[in-house]
Amino acid sequence: AQSVTQLDSQVPVFEEAPVELRCNYSSSVSVYLFWYVQYPNQGLQLLLKYLSGSTLVKGINGFEAEFNKSQTSFHLRKPSVHISDTAEYFCAVSARYPDKLIFGTGTRLQVFP
Amino acid sequence: NAGVTQTPKFQVLKTGQSMTLQCAQDMNHEYMSWYRQDPGMGLRLIHYSVGAGITDQGEVPNGYNVSRSTTEDFPLRLLSAAPSQTSVYFCASSLGTLRGYTFGSGTRLTVV
């Protein structure tokens, strides 16, 4: 079975500072990895995904993530955050079979002015 | 396009009552899933479906039933509500997991 661990439940950061949200996964088979964002009182939106190929993937709103197979990690980064990035971020994993999406516990990013 | 529509948005139930959370999508997505979101626990998969007539259990299926008679609809049934089922429920649909899921706006359920 696949699982993900998000190492930080909350990450406070000042506006225009860089941020990294950490995600580690566990699986005995090849996986696909995703980051979703949830703004207050809304459903989730897909930020970016890693399926294969280049290990550095770029997503919406200036976010990027790097797949590291040896460290089983898929950390999310942004070089300069904005107040509007305040949200909860979820790392998720899937395998080819069974084709279901499993989420981590989430990281709340709080951006301060 | 309406996307993924969940009804109701809010619901209060008494322990032991049953109810159905509705989920409908108009994007002709084969994949549909139900999640519950609880503080500190993220989203946990309850049941999912990869097409009409096909359903499977997720991480926390106990106390919930699903069926998928059409591509568009994927209702979630609570058979006998318990306080532990107090949560926010999200329905999601996709052309396939690798394409990314579209989420509904959620149903906030309180069981007293």
Interface residues (C-beta under 8 A of the other chain):
Chain A: Q6 S9 Y32 F34 Q42 G43 L44 Q45 L46 K49 L51 F90 S94 P98 D99 K100 L101 I102 F103 G104 T105 G106
Chain B: V4 Y31 S33 Y35 G40 M41 G42 L43 R44 L45 Y48 V50 D56 G58 E59 F90 A92 G96 T97 L98 G100 Y101 F103 G104 S105 G106
